[in-house]
């Protein structure tokens, strides 16, 4: 696990660029955190860094938005906040969003826990101040090392979690 301090919205965007440069299809990234921690902002910045032009809208009501990156890769953004467990999960077209040529981002992944494969990258965002966030990145050792090095090069503080910092529950199968 890599802990980071995103001291401003600009640092969050810089961290999104770091993630955009490291993610390769097929990849599933889950993003967890309370309302207002910047989950959609982060995904929107990743999409921009991967070459998505035009509107990058929140899938809060549609559950999913799909885009193409500059190299033709499928980029999917799912927001499962309004997905009901049970029938909604069973009827959702998971295979449409988890292909071999896709990088898929899932906000509020707990609703799809039973249907989603284990995440390649799991990010937790926590409120720190009104403009700053703590981030905890869980991935393979190689991905974590590359992300930490690139984030530090962007002026993002990389280090241990604050003492007493709350932990989000790990989803089943999470790294």
VENNORGI-V186086 format. One line per field, one symbol per residue. ss: DSSP state (H for helix, E for strand, L for the rest). burial: I if it has 16 or more other C-alpha atoms within 10 Angstrom, else O. Layout:
# VENNORGI-V186086
ss = ???
burial = ???
This chain:
# VENNORGI-V186086
ss = LEEEEELLHHHHHHHHHHHHHHLLLLEEEEEEELLLLLHHHHHHHHHHHLLLLLLLLLLLLLLEEEEELLLLLEEEEEELLLLLLLHHHHHLLHHHLLLLLEEEEEELHHHHLLLLLLLLEEEEEEELLLLLEEEEEELLHHHHHHHHHHHHHLLLEEELLLLLLLLLLLLLLLL
burial = IIIIIIIOOOIIIIIIIIIIOOIOOOIIIIIIIOOOIIIIIIIIIIIIIIIIOOOIOIIIOOIIIIIIIOOOIIIIIIIIIOIOOOOOIOOOOOOOIIIOOIIIIIIIIIIIOOOIOIIIIIIIIIIOOOOIIIIIIIIOOOIIOOIIOIIOOOOIIIOOIOOOOOOOOOIOOOO
